[in-house]
């Protein structure tokens, strides 16, 4: 299958949230819990969304906005807009066309795409529509570290050969968070869905009696700074780290040749009670300066959210769960429509805020008294 099927859109779609009921009707309860659940009490999951809502805009009026645009610069490229699709695993859980449909939609709407290492569609099939369209956004590949350097070297070579332009290493989830909603639903990956780009089997754990599966089995295999050095030496592609929240870690990563960061708390799915990403972004930008590429995810739902993120220092944003809702609701056309809605909302927000270009988006665009306590 090289092209996704064309389906009709649900009626009454006015924003990204409108896809959710149609999606839930088509997805089984286990997969729905996997997609939408967070870790533990889901405090961080809720806080991501609440933080964007709490920040208020402070518009300027009577400005000449003729010729305005949403273009941004990222890793040496000029993008038509700052919206990329976040890496989400096993998208064939939600639609038969999975990541293939998402790639066609992203290319059609000039959006960037970060493909999950745990994608359920072959990486070359996903890359083809993105690379065929000169106006498409960037195409990056997300990694989880596997403690097998021969395997990792082969994977990096395949990623580069397929045309991916950067690597994104997720560093905030060496183990799964305590995802209560998944466990209550009894989530298990179906036999017909697998991470087709990984292949092979992980080495079994070799534990002695009384040893911890986590601390004696899994954590010795997790990535450390040594693996960052190895990735930088092994692949010529730019390397971004996803999930860095501490300024000290970010500075060390830059010293080791990392290109940039995705400010993320894993969508509230790893460690609960982390601050929302809207609060994590400004101190990282202030500490690292204006030149370091910073993207942000977590709770982005509206064009005003995108504008607020840019004003707080982001170079681009990642859209997560909502595009999978759109995928489940109506395949490639649903994802394309969701992206178009968000792009249109961003332009409206800019126009009504007196913001001609996203380079003009600064903290002055945000109402100071609207910031919750965790921003101060």
N, C-alpha and C positions, 0 to 999 in steps of 0.2 A: 504494500500500500504506500503510494507516494503522495497522494493528495487526500485531504480529509473530506468527509461527506459534508454536504450542505444541508442544514436543518433550519427550520423556522424559529424565529425568536418568540419567547413568551410575550403575551400582550401586557401593556402597561408598564414597560420598563422606562423609568425616569432617572434612576441612579443605580449605583452598584448594589445597594442593599436589596433592590427589587429582584435580583437574580436568586437570592437565597431560598425563598419558598419553592421555586421551581426546581432548584438543585436538590433540595432535601427530599422532594418527592421522587427523585430518580436515583438516589444513592441509598444503599442499605445502611442500617443503623450503625454497624461496626465501622464502616469506612467514614461515616459522618462524624462519629466520635473521634476517630483518628485525625481528621482534617481540622475540626473546629475546637477540639479540646486543648487545654493547657496543662501545665504542671500543678500538682497539689491543689491548693484552693483557688487557683486561677487569678490571683491578685494582680500579677504582672500582665496577664492577658487582658484583663479589664482596664488596667491603668494605661496601657498603650493607647487605647481608644479615647479614654477620658482625658488624657493629657492634651491631645490635639483639640478636643472640644473646648477645653478650659482656656486655651490661648485665644485672645481676641485680636482682631485686626484694627489698625488705626489708619484709615484711608486718607489719601490726599486727593484733592479735586482740582478741576480746571487745568489739568495738565494736557499738553499736546501728546497724545498717544498714537498718532498716525504712524504707521510703519512698525508698530510694536511686534514682538515675536517671542516665542518660547525657547529659542535655541540656547544651548549650553555647550561648553567645552568639557570634555572628559577624556583623559588619557590620550591626548593629542588629536582627538576627533571632535568635529562639530556635530552635535546631535540635534534633531529637529525639536525634541522636547526631552525633559529630564526623567521620563518614566521608564523603568525597566521592570521585568517580571522576575520575581524572586525564585530561587531554586526550591522546588517542592517535589518530593519523591513520589514515585509510583502513580503517575497521573492517569494511567489506565484503570485505576480503581474507580475513577469518576466519569470516564467516558472512554469508549473503545478506541478512539483516535489519540487519546492521551497527549503526550508532548508534541506529536506531529501537528495536531490541530493548533496547539498553542504557538508553535513556531510560525505557521502560516499566518496566524492572526497578528503576531508581533511584527512580522515583516510588512504586512499590509498597513499597519498603523505606525510604522517607523519607530517601534519600541525596541529596547534592548531586551535580551533574554539571557538568563543565567541558568544553564541546564544542570539539574541535580545529578550527582554521581549515581544516585539510586533511581535514575530515570528508567521507565519501562518501555522506551522506544530507543532504537539504535541511534547513537550520537550522530552518525553521518546523515541519517534520514532527517534528523532535526536541524542539522547545520545547513543542509542544501537549500531550503527556501530562504533562510536568513542571508546566506551568502549570495544568493541569486539576485537579491534586491539591493541596489546600491544605496537606497535611502533607509534601509533597515538600521536599527540601532546596533550596539555592540553585541557580540556573541561570546559569552564567557562560560567556563566550565567550573562547577563547584566540586570540591574534593572533601572527602573525609579521609583522614590518614589510615592506612592499613599497614601493619607492621610486617611488611614484606617488600623490600626495596626493589627486587627484581620485578614484582608485580607492579609496583608504583612506577618504575621507569618505563615499562611497557605501556601503561595507561597514559602517562604523560606524552609519550611518542604518538599514540593514537589520537589523543586530544589535539595535539599540534597539527598532525597530518589532516585531521578533519576540518581544520580551518578556524578553530577557536582562538580567540585573540587575547585572552587573559585567564588566569587561574584564580579561583576564590576558595581558600581553605577555611572551612568552618572550624573554629577553635574553642567554641563555648559549650560543646556537647560531646566530651569524650565518652560519656555514658548517657543513656536516656534519663530524662527527668521522671519524677514520680507522677505519671499521667493517670490520675484516678479515673477520669472519664473513659479513657480507653479500656482500662481494666474492668470497670463495671460493665462495659458493653461487650467484653470478651473479644476484643479486636485481635485478629490474626490475619496475616497477609495470605490471600488466596493462593493456591498452588499455581494458577495460571498467570499470576503477576510476579515478575521478578526484576531485579536490577540487571538488565541485559548487557550493560556495558562493563560490568565488573567481572562476571564469570568466575569460575573456580570456587574454591571453598576456603574460608578462613581457617587458619591453624587452630586445632582444638586446644582448649586450656589444659595445662598440665599442673594440677593442684595437688598439694599434699594434704592429708587430713588436718582439719582445723584451720586451713587457710581461707582467706576471704576471696570470693569470686571477683569482687570489685577491686580491692586494693592489691591482691596478689596475682590476680588473673588478668583483668582488663587494663588497669592503670599502667602496668609496665609496658603495655603495647601502645599507649596513647602518645600523641605527638608532644614533643618538647621543642625548645629552641634549636636543638641539634637537627631536628627534622625541617625546620624553617631554613636553616643553612643548606641542608641537602637539596631541598626543592629549588632554592635559588641557584644552586650550582648545577642542577640537573636539567632544568627547563629554561629556555630563553624568554618564555612568556612572562609578562608582568604578573606579580603575585599580590593579591589583596587578601587581608584577613577579615573574616566575618565573625563578629562576636566579641571583639576587643572592647572593653568598657573602662579600663583603668589607664590613666595617662602614662604611668610608668611602663606598662606593657606596650603601648603604642610607640613610645619613644625607643624602646629596645628594638621593636620590629623595624622601625625606620633605620636604625643603626645597622641592622642586618640585611638591608636592601629591599625590604617590603615596599611596595609602591603606594598602597593606600588601604582604606578600611571601609567595611560596612558596619555602621553602628547598629547593633542588633542585640536583642535579648532572646533571640530564637523564637520570636512570636509568643513569648510566655510559656514555651513548651519545655524548657530545660530547668533552670533554677528559678523557683518562684520567689517573689518579693524583691526582685531587681527593680530599679527605677524604670519608668517608661523611657523609650528611646528619645522622645522629644526632650527629656531632661538630660539624657546622656550626651546628646549631640553638642550643645553649646560649650561645655568645658573642654571637650576634645578639640573642637575647632579653635578655641582661644589658646590652648596649649600648643597645638601643632602648627598654627599659622595658616595663612590663606592658600598655600600652594599644595598642601597634601590632599589628595582626593579622598573625600568623605561622602559616602552614601548612607542612607538611613532607611530602615524598614520598621514595621510594627505599627499596625492600626491605621495605616493610610487608607482612607475611604472616599475622600472628597478632594476636589480641586483646591479648596481652601487649605486642606492639609498639606498638599504639595507646596503651595505658596508659603505657608508657615515654615515648613521644613527648609526651604531655600533661604528664608529670612534668618533662620537659626544657624545657617552655615553649611547646609548640605549642598553638594554638587549635583546630586540626583537622588531619586527615591526608588524604592522597590515596592511593588504591589504584590501581595501574597494571597491570602485566602480568597479575596473577592474574585480574582480571575479564575480560580478553580471552581467557584460557584458558577461563574458564567460558562465555563467549559462543561460542567455537568448539565447545565440547563439547556444548552444548545450548541455545543461543540465549538468549532473554529469561529463561526459567525458570532456566537455569544461572547467569546473572548475579544474579538475585534470590536464589537459594539461596546463592551465595557471599557476598553481602552479609549474609544472615541468619546464616550461620555466623560471620562476623567479628563481627557485633553480639553474638551470644550469647557468643562467647569474651571479648569486652570486659567484658560484665557478670560473667562468671565470674571474670575476673582482678580486677575491682574488689572483688567480694565476698570473694575469698580473700586480698586485700591489705588488707582493712579500710578500703576507700575508698568512702564513701557516694555522693559526687558527684565529677565530674571537676575541680571547683574545688578539691578537697582534694588532687589529685595534684600533688606537689611533688618536688624533688630528695630530700627525706627518704624518699620511697618507694623510692629506688634504693640498692642496696648500694654504699658508696663504694669498696671495694676491687676491684670488678668492672669498673671503667672502664679500657679500654685506654689505652695511652700517649698516643694522639692526643687524648684528652679533657683532658689536663693541660697 
